[in-house]
């Protein structure tokens, strides 16, 4: 993978973005230290599809899930210590 310094990236941003859009990822570095990795947008969204309900029956959500630890949290924010 190609590494470019930040000055080169600023100077040739359009060209670098075109290359990245065509699948050529690159790294932008500052003083030789890698800062960011630029990848095509489609690559970031690809991957294994999410499987909804794959843990059905294996996990139990308590009935009071939305109010769990309500008193403890309230004490943390409103207690006068």
Biopython code that builds the backbone (N, CA, C, O; Angstrom):
import numpy as np
from Bio.PDB.StructureBuilder import StructureBuilder

atoms = [
    (1, "UNK", "N", (0.855, -1.175, 0.000)),
    (1, "UNK", "CA", (0.000, 0.000, 0.000)),
    (1, "UNK", "C", (0.899, 1.235, 0.000)),
    (1, "UNK", "O", (1.902, 1.297, 0.712)),
    (2, "UNK", "N", (0.527, 2.181, -0.789)),
    (2, "UNK", "CA", (1.319, 3.402, -0.957)),
    (2, "UNK", "C", (1.137, 4.336, 0.243)),
    (2, "UNK", "O", (0.032, 4.475, 0.768)),
    (3, "UNK", "N", (2.214, 4.964, 0.664)),
    (3, "UNK", "CA", (2.172, 5.967, 1.719)),
    (3, "UNK", "C", (2.609, 7.301, 1.132)),
    (3, "UNK", "O", (3.644, 7.386, 0.471)),
    (4, "UNK", "N", (1.817, 8.341, 1.375)),
    (4, "UNK", "CA", (2.153, 9.684, 0.894)),
    (4, "UNK", "C", (2.217, 10.621, 2.097)),
    (4, "UNK", "O", (1.485, 10.452, 3.073)),
    (5, "UNK", "N", (3.107, 11.614, 2.011)),
    (5, "UNK", "CA", (3.156, 12.561, 3.119)),
    (5, "UNK", "C", (2.012, 13.565, 2.957)),
    (5, "UNK", "O", (1.431, 13.695, 1.879)),
    (6, "UNK", "N", (1.709, 14.251, 4.015)),
    (6, "UNK", "CA", (0.550, 15.132, 4.043)),
    (6, "UNK", "C", (0.665, 16.267, 3.015)),
    (6, "UNK", "O", (-0.338, 16.694, 2.445)),
    (7, "UNK", "N", (1.863, 16.740, 2.788)),
    (7, "UNK", "CA", (2.050, 17.818, 1.809)),
    (7, "UNK", "C", (1.719, 17.322, 0.397)),
    (7, "UNK", "O", (1.042, 18.011, -0.367)),
    (8, "UNK", "N", (2.199, 16.129, 0.059)),
    (8, "UNK", "CA", (1.886, 15.548, -1.251)),
    (8, "UNK", "C", (0.384, 15.289, -1.380)),
    (8, "UNK", "O", (-0.196, 15.486, -2.447)),
    (9, "UNK", "N", (-0.235, 14.850, -0.293)),
    (9, "UNK", "CA", (-1.671, 14.583, -0.312)),
    (9, "UNK", "C", (-2.460, 15.864, -0.576)),
    (9, "UNK", "O", (-3.434, 15.851, -1.328)),
    (10, "UNK", "N", (-2.039, 16.971, 0.043)),
    (10, "UNK", "CA", (-2.727, 18.246, -0.203)),
    (10, "UNK", "C", (-2.537, 18.704, -1.643)),
    (10, "UNK", "O", (-3.462, 19.224, -2.267)),
    (11, "UNK", "N", (-1.334, 18.508, -2.163)),
    (11, "UNK", "CA", (-1.027, 18.958, -3.519)),
    (11, "UNK", "C", (-1.752, 18.135, -4.579)),
    (11, "UNK", "O", (-2.202, 18.679, -5.587)),
    (12, "UNK", "N", (-1.865, 16.840, -4.359)),
    (12, "UNK", "CA", (-2.414, 15.932, -5.369)),
    (12, "UNK", "C", (-3.688, 15.233, -4.895)),
    (12, "UNK", "O", (-3.931, 14.081, -5.255)),
    (13, "UNK", "N", (-4.495, 15.916, -4.098)),
    (13, "UNK", "CA", (-5.664, 15.286, -3.509)),
    (13, "UNK", "C", (-6.618, 14.704, -4.546)),
    (13, "UNK", "O", (-7.061, 13.566, -4.395)),
    (14, "UNK", "N", (-6.945, 15.453, -5.590)),
    (14, "UNK", "CA", (-7.884, 14.957, -6.598)),
    (14, "UNK", "C", (-7.389, 13.673, -7.236)),
    (14, "UNK", "O", (-8.153, 12.724, -7.411)),
    (15, "UNK", "N", (-6.116, 13.643, -7.582)),
    (15, "UNK", "CA", (-5.544, 12.455, -8.221)),
    (15, "UNK", "C", (-5.562, 11.271, -7.252)),
    (15, "UNK", "O", (-5.896, 10.154, -7.646)),
    (16, "UNK", "N", (-5.210, 11.507, -6.001)),
    (16, "UNK", "CA", (-5.193, 10.442, -5.011)),
    (16, "UNK", "C", (-6.591, 9.902, -4.738)),
    (16, "UNK", "O", (-6.774, 8.695, -4.575)),
    (17, "UNK", "N", (-7.575, 10.792, -4.689)),
    (17, "UNK", "CA", (-8.961, 10.362, -4.473)),
    (17, "UNK", "C", (-9.435, 9.521, -5.653)),
    (17, "UNK", "O", (-10.121, 8.518, -5.456)),
    (18, "UNK", "N", (-9.081, 9.914, -6.873)),
    (18, "UNK", "CA", (-9.445, 9.119, -8.052)),
    (18, "UNK", "C", (-8.848, 7.720, -7.967)),
    (18, "UNK", "O", (-9.522, 6.734, -8.264)),
    (19, "UNK", "N", (-7.583, 7.633, -7.562)),
    (19, "UNK", "CA", (-6.937, 6.328, -7.415)),
    (19, "UNK", "C", (-7.642, 5.493, -6.339)),
    (19, "UNK", "O", (-7.884, 4.301, -6.532)),
    (20, "UNK", "N", (-7.968, 6.122, -5.217)),
    (20, "UNK", "CA", (-8.648, 5.400, -4.138)),
    (20, "UNK", "C", (-10.021, 4.917, -4.587)),
    (20, "UNK", "O", (-10.432, 3.807, -4.247)),
    (21, "UNK", "N", (-10.725, 5.738, -5.343)),
    (21, "UNK", "CA", (-12.048, 5.349, -5.838)),
    (21, "UNK", "C", (-11.952, 4.150, -6.773)),
    (21, "UNK", "O", (-12.912, 3.393, -6.918)),
    (22, "UNK", "N", (-10.800, 3.977, -7.402)),
    (22, "UNK", "CA", (-10.584, 2.833, -8.297)),
    (22, "UNK", "C", (-9.978, 1.635, -7.562)),
    (22, "UNK", "O", (-9.521, 0.688, -8.201)),
    (23, "UNK", "N", (-9.972, 1.670, -6.245)),
    (23, "UNK", "CA", (-9.529, 0.531, -5.463)),
    (23, "UNK", "C", (-8.101, 0.580, -4.965)),
    (23, "UNK", "O", (-7.641, -0.385, -4.355)),
    (24, "UNK", "N", (-7.381, 1.663, -5.201)),
    (24, "UNK", "CA", (-5.993, 1.777, -4.766)),
    (24, "UNK", "C", (-5.922, 2.549, -3.447)),
    (24, "UNK", "O", (-5.754, 3.768, -3.445)),
    (25, "UNK", "N", (-6.047, 1.849, -2.353)),
    (25, "UNK", "CA", (-5.992, 2.477, -1.030)),
    (25, "UNK", "C", (-4.613, 3.059, -0.782)),
    (25, "UNK", "O", (-3.629, 2.605, -1.365)),
    (26, "UNK", "N", (-4.538, 4.065, 0.082)),
    (26, "UNK", "CA", (-3.246, 4.645, 0.435)),
    (26, "UNK", "C", (-3.288, 5.187, 1.852)),
    (26, "UNK", "O", (-4.358, 5.356, 2.437)),
    (27, "UNK", "N", (-2.113, 5.456, 2.391)),
    (27, "UNK", "CA", (-1.974, 5.974, 3.750)),
    (27, "UNK", "C", (-1.385, 7.376, 3.677)),
    (27, "UNK", "O", (-0.448, 7.627, 2.920)),
    (28, "UNK", "N", (-1.944, 8.289, 4.473)),
    (28, "UNK", "CA", (-1.383, 9.636, 4.583)),
    (28, "UNK", "C", (-0.593, 9.692, 5.882)),
    (28, "UNK", "O", (-1.097, 9.346, 6.951)),
    (29, "UNK", "N", (0.666, 10.137, 5.767)),
    (29, "UNK", "CA", (1.556, 10.197, 6.928)),
    (29, "UNK", "C", (2.033, 11.624, 7.156)),
    (29, "UNK", "O", (2.084, 12.435, 6.231)),
    (30, "UNK", "N", (2.378, 11.912, 8.399)),
    (30, "UNK", "CA", (2.947, 13.207, 8.757)),
    (30, "UNK", "C", (4.253, 12.928, 9.489)),
    (30, "UNK", "O", (4.270, 12.251, 10.517)),
    (31, "UNK", "N", (5.337, 13.453, 8.950)),
    (31, "UNK", "CA", (6.681, 13.215, 9.504)),
    (31, "UNK", "C", (6.974, 11.727, 9.595)),
    (31, "UNK", "O", (7.614, 11.264, 10.539)),
    (32, "UNK", "N", (6.498, 10.981, 8.601)),
    (32, "UNK", "CA", (6.757, 9.551, 8.548)),
    (32, "UNK", "C", (5.848, 8.697, 9.402)),
    (32, "UNK", "O", (5.938, 7.470, 9.361)),
    (33, "UNK", "N", (4.970, 9.319, 10.177)),
    (33, "UNK", "CA", (4.054, 8.582, 11.047)),
    (33, "UNK", "C", (2.694, 8.461, 10.358)),
    (33, "UNK", "O", (2.074, 9.481, 10.059)),
    (34, "UNK", "N", (2.212, 7.235, 10.097)),
    (34, "UNK", "CA", (0.912, 7.060, 9.453)),
    (34, "UNK", "C", (-0.207, 7.686, 10.278)),
    (34, "UNK", "O", (-0.299, 7.467, 11.486)),
    (35, "UNK", "N", (-1.061, 8.473, 9.608)),
    (35, "UNK", "CA", (-2.172, 9.134, 10.296)),
    (35, "UNK", "C", (-3.521, 8.550, 9.916)),
    (35, "UNK", "O", (-4.337, 8.231, 10.781)),
    (36, "UNK", "N", (-3.754, 8.410, 8.602)),
    (36, "UNK", "CA", (-5.056, 7.925, 8.139)),
    (36, "UNK", "C", (-4.860, 6.976, 6.962)),
    (36, "UNK", "O", (-3.865, 7.036, 6.240)),
    (37, "UNK", "N", (-5.845, 6.102, 6.798)),
    (37, "UNK", "CA", (-5.862, 5.196, 5.656)),
    (37, "UNK", "C", (-7.061, 5.589, 4.803)),
    (37, "UNK", "O", (-8.180, 5.682, 5.308)),
    (38, "UNK", "N", (-6.835, 5.816, 3.523)),
    (38, "UNK", "CA", (-7.905, 6.201, 2.609)),
    (38, "UNK", "C", (-8.251, 4.970, 1.770)),
    (38, "UNK", "O", (-7.397, 4.399, 1.092)),
    (39, "UNK", "N", (-9.516, 4.581, 1.833)),
    (39, "UNK", "CA", (-9.984, 3.418, 1.093)),
    (39, "UNK", "C", (-11.228, 3.798, 0.307)),
    (39, "UNK", "O", (-11.907, 4.761, 0.664)),
    (40, "UNK", "N", (-11.543, 3.066, -0.751)),
    (40, "UNK", "CA", (-12.766, 3.362, -1.491)),
    (40, "UNK", "C", (-13.993, 3.174, -0.599)),
    (40, "UNK", "O", (-14.006, 2.287, 0.254)),
    (41, "UNK", "N", (-14.990, 3.975, -0.783)),
    (41, "UNK", "CA", (-16.189, 3.930, 0.054)),
    (41, "UNK", "C", (-16.851, 2.557, 0.011)),
    (41, "UNK", "O", (-17.284, 2.057, 1.049)),
    (42, "UNK", "N", (-16.937, 1.948, -1.140)),
    (42, "UNK", "CA", (-17.584, 0.642, -1.255)),
    (42, "UNK", "C", (-16.878, -0.427, -0.443)),
    (42, "UNK", "O", (-17.533, -1.332, 0.073)),
    (43, "UNK", "N", (-15.569, -0.350, -0.316)),
    (43, "UNK", "CA", (-14.820, -1.330, 0.455)),
    (43, "UNK", "C", (-15.219, -1.261, 1.923)),
    (43, "UNK", "O", (-15.327, -2.292, 2.587)),
    (44, "UNK", "N", (-15.436, -0.069, 2.424)),
    (44, "UNK", "CA", (-15.781, 0.095, 3.832)),
    (44, "UNK", "C", (-17.149, -0.492, 4.151)),
    (44, "UNK", "O", (-17.375, -0.926, 5.281)),
    (45, "UNK", "N", (-18.061, -0.516, 3.198)),
    (45, "UNK", "CA", (-19.407, -1.004, 3.469)),
    (45, "UNK", "C", (-19.580, -2.478, 3.121)),
    (45, "UNK", "O", (-20.604, -3.073, 3.456)),
    (46, "UNK", "N", (-18.598, -3.073, 2.456)),
    (46, "UNK", "CA", (-18.696, -4.488, 2.113)),
    (46, "UNK", "C", (-18.338, -5.340, 3.308)),
    (46, "UNK", "O", (-17.800, -4.850, 4.300)),
    (47, "UNK", "N", (-18.632, -6.578, 3.206)),
    (47, "UNK", "CA", (-18.319, -7.509, 4.283)),
    (47, "UNK", "C", (-19.421, -8.528, 4.364)),
    (47, "UNK", "O", (-20.276, -8.627, 3.484)),
    (48, "UNK", "N", (-19.385, -9.278, 5.431)),
    (48, "UNK", "CA", (-20.426, -10.283, 5.593)),
    (48, "UNK", "C", (-21.742, -9.599, 5.935)),
    (48, "UNK", "O", (-21.770, -8.663, 6.734)),
    (49, "UNK", "N", (-22.821, -10.059, 5.338)),
    (49, "UNK", "CA", (-24.116, -9.451, 5.667)),
    (49, "UNK", "C", (-24.492, -9.745, 7.117)),
    (49, "UNK", "O", (-24.162, -10.801, 7.655)),
    (50, "UNK", "N", (-25.171, -8.815, 7.725)),
    (50, "UNK", "CA", (-25.605, -9.008, 9.101)),
    (50, "UNK", "C", (-26.771, -9.983, 9.123)),
    (50, "UNK", "O", (-27.674, -9.920, 8.288)),
    (51, "UNK", "N", (-26.733, -10.871, 10.082)),
    (51, "UNK", "CA", (-27.791, -11.862, 10.207)),
    (51, "UNK", "C", (-28.669, -11.494, 11.394)),
    (51, "UNK", "O", (-28.278, -11.681, 12.546)),
    (52, "UNK", "N", (-29.838, -10.979, 11.115)),
    (52, "UNK", "CA", (-30.757, -10.590, 12.172)),
    (52, "UNK", "C", (-31.339, -11.833, 12.829)),
    (52, "UNK", "O", (-31.691, -12.796, 12.147)),
    (53, "UNK", "N", (-31.438, -11.812, 14.123)),
    (53, "UNK", "CA", (-32.053, -12.900, 14.857)),
    (53, "UNK", "C", (-31.171, -14.115, 15.047)),
    (53, "UNK", "O", (-31.664, -15.167, 15.452)),
    (54, "UNK", "N", (-29.871, -14.003, 14.764)),
    (54, "UNK", "CA", (-29.019, -15.186, 14.851)),
    (54, "UNK", "C", (-28.818, -15.671, 16.288)),
    (54, "UNK", "O", (-28.429, -16.822, 16.490)),
    (55, "UNK", "N", (-29.070, -14.836, 17.280)),
    (55, "UNK", "CA", (-28.941, -15.246, 18.677)),
    (55, "UNK", "C", (-30.299, -15.427, 19.358)),
    (55, "UNK", "O", (-30.388, -15.460, 20.586)),
    (56, "UNK", "N", (-31.337, -15.541, 18.562)),
    (56, "UNK", "CA", (-32.678, -15.682, 19.111)),
    (56, "UNK", "C", (-32.752, -16.900, 20.023)),
    (56, "UNK", "O", (-32.332, -17.996, 19.653)),
    (57, "UNK", "N", (-33.293, -16.689, 21.220)),
    (57, "UNK", "CA", (-33.428, -17.767, 22.183)),
    (57, "UNK", "C", (-32.180, -17.991, 23.023)),
    (57, "UNK", "O", (-32.235, -18.751, 23.990)),
    (58, "UNK", "N", (-31.066, -17.365, 22.697)),
    (58, "UNK", "CA", (-29.829, -17.557, 23.437)),
    (58, "UNK", "C", (-29.567, -16.430, 24.432)),
    (58, "UNK", "O", (-28.768, -16.589, 25.355)),
    (59, "UNK", "N", (-30.231, -15.305, 24.249)),
    (59, "UNK", "CA", (-30.030, -14.148, 25.108)),
    (59, "UNK", "C", (-31.383, -13.724, 25.668)),
    (59, "UNK", "O", (-32.377, -13.664, 24.943)),
    (60, "UNK", "N", (-31.408, -13.431, 26.963)),
    (60, "UNK", "CA", (-32.644, -12.954, 27.568)),
    (60, "UNK", "C", (-32.438, -11.520, 28.030)),
    (60, "UNK", "O", (-31.511, -11.234, 28.787)),
    (61, "UNK", "N", (-33.292, -10.628, 27.580)),
    (61, "UNK", "CA", (-33.259, -9.225, 27.992)),
    (61, "UNK", "C", (-34.243, -9.076, 29.143)),
    (61, "UNK", "O", (-35.417, -9.416, 28.998)),
    (62, "UNK", "N", (-33.782, -8.572, 30.287)),
    (62, "UNK", "CA", (-34.683, -8.418, 31.434)),
    (62, "UNK", "C", (-35.848, -7.483, 31.118)),
    (62, "UNK", "O", (-35.719, -6.557, 30.318)),
    (63, "UNK", "N", (-36.980, -7.742, 31.757)),
    (63, "UNK", "CA", (-38.167, -6.916, 31.535)),
    (63, "UNK", "C", (-37.932, -5.466, 31.961)),
    (63, "UNK", "O", (-38.521, -4.549, 31.388)),
    (64, "UNK", "N", (-37.077, -5.254, 32.958)),
    (64, "UNK", "CA", (-36.822, -3.899, 33.443)),
    (64, "UNK", "C", (-35.557, -3.298, 32.822)),
    (64, "UNK", "O", (-34.920, -2.437, 33.429)),
    (65, "UNK", "N", (-35.197, -3.736, 31.641)),
    (65, "UNK", "CA", (-33.961, -3.298, 30.985)),
    (65, "UNK", "C", (-33.855, -1.782, 30.891)),
    (65, "UNK", "O", (-32.789, -1.217, 31.137)),
    (66, "UNK", "N", (-34.947, -1.126, 30.538)),
    (66, "UNK", "CA", (-34.899, 0.332, 30.350)),
    (66, "UNK", "C", (-34.864, 1.101, 31.663)),
    (66, "UNK", "O", (-34.642, 2.312, 31.651)),
    (67, "UNK", "N", (-35.076, 0.435, 32.795)),
    (67, "UNK", "CA", (-35.022, 1.121, 34.090)),
    (67, "UNK", "C", (-33.982, 0.508, 35.023)),
    (67, "UNK", "O", (-33.926, 0.865, 36.200)),
    (68, "UNK", "N", (-33.169, -0.396, 34.524)),
    (68, "UNK", "CA", (-32.142, -1.034, 35.356)),
    (68, "UNK", "C", (-31.197, 0.021, 35.926)),
    (68, "UNK", "O", (-30.801, 0.958, 35.234)),
    (69, "UNK", "N", (-30.854, -0.146, 37.168)),
    (69, "UNK", "CA", (-29.901, 0.729, 37.858)),
    (69, "UNK", "C", (-30.341, 2.195, 37.863)),
    (69, "UNK", "O", (-29.512, 3.097, 37.982)),
    (70, "UNK", "N", (-31.624, 2.421, 37.737)),
    (70, "UNK", "CA", (-32.147, 3.787, 37.694)),
    (70, "UNK", "C", (-31.785, 4.575, 38.948)),
    (70, "UNK", "O", (-31.339, 5.719, 38.858)),
    (71, "UNK", "N", (-31.973, 3.970, 40.106)),
    (71, "UNK", "CA", (-31.683, 4.671, 41.373)),
    (71, "UNK", "C", (-30.187, 4.962, 41.502)),
    (71, "UNK", "O", (-29.804, 6.054, 41.920)),
    (72, "UNK", "N", (-29.342, 3.993, 41.146)),
    (72, "UNK", "CA", (-27.897, 4.190, 41.246)),
    (72, "UNK", "C", (-27.431, 5.323, 40.331)),
    (72, "UNK", "O", (-26.611, 6.152, 40.725)),
    (73, "UNK", "N", (-27.956, 5.350, 39.120)),
    (73, "UNK", "CA", (-27.579, 6.403, 38.169)),
    (73, "UNK", "C", (-28.070, 7.760, 38.659)),
    (73, "UNK", "O", (-27.357, 8.760, 38.574)),
    (74, "UNK", "N", (-29.282, 7.780, 39.167)),
    (74, "UNK", "CA", (-29.828, 9.038, 39.700)),
    (74, "UNK", "C", (-28.991, 9.541, 40.864)),
    (74, "UNK", "O", (-28.748, 10.742, 40.976)),
    (75, "UNK", "N", (-28.550, 8.644, 41.726)),
    (75, "UNK", "CA", (-27.707, 9.043, 42.851)),
    (75, "UNK", "C", (-26.356, 9.596, 42.380)),
    (75, "UNK", "O", (-25.833, 10.542, 42.969)),
    (76, "UNK", "N", (-25.795, 9.008, 41.323)),
    (76, "UNK", "CA", (-24.528, 9.493, 40.806)),
    (76, "UNK", "C", (-24.647, 10.924, 40.307)),
    (76, "UNK", "O", (-23.716, 11.714, 40.466)),
    (77, "UNK", "N", (-25.780, 11.268, 39.707)),
    (77, "UNK", "CA", (-25.932, 12.602, 39.122)),
    (77, "UNK", "C", (-26.487, 13.637, 40.102)),
    (77, "UNK", "O", (-26.144, 14.817, 40.019)),
    (78, "UNK", "N", (-27.343, 13.200, 41.026)),
    (78, "UNK", "CA", (-28.058, 14.172, 41.845)),
    (78, "UNK", "C", (-27.756, 14.116, 43.329)),
    (78, "UNK", "O", (-28.304, 14.911, 44.092)),
    (79, "UNK", "N", (-26.898, 13.200, 43.762)),
    (79, "UNK", "CA", (-26.628, 13.132, 45.200)),
    (79, "UNK", "C", (-25.738, 14.308, 45.623)),
    (79, "UNK", "O", (-24.921, 14.805, 44.847)),
    (80, "UNK", "N", (-25.918, 14.725, 46.851)),
    (80, "UNK", "CA", (-25.134, 15.844, 47.383)),
    (80, "UNK", "C", (-24.119, 15.278, 48.348)),
    (80, "UNK", "O", (-24.411, 15.072, 49.526)),
    (81, "UNK", "N", (-22.927, 15.030, 47.843)),
    (81, "UNK", "CA", (-21.868, 14.470, 48.697)),
    (81, "UNK", "C", (-20.858, 15.509, 49.046)),
    (81, "UNK", "O", (-19.895, 15.220, 49.757)),
]
sb = StructureBuilder()
sb.init_structure("model")
sb.init_model(0)
sb.init_chain("A")
sb.init_seg("    ")
for serial, (resi, resn, name, xyz) in enumerate(atoms, 1):
    if name == "N":
        sb.init_residue(resn, " ", resi, " ")
    sb.init_atom(name, np.array(xyz, "f"), 0.0, 1.0, " ", f" {name:<3s}", serial, name[0])
structure = sb.get_structure()
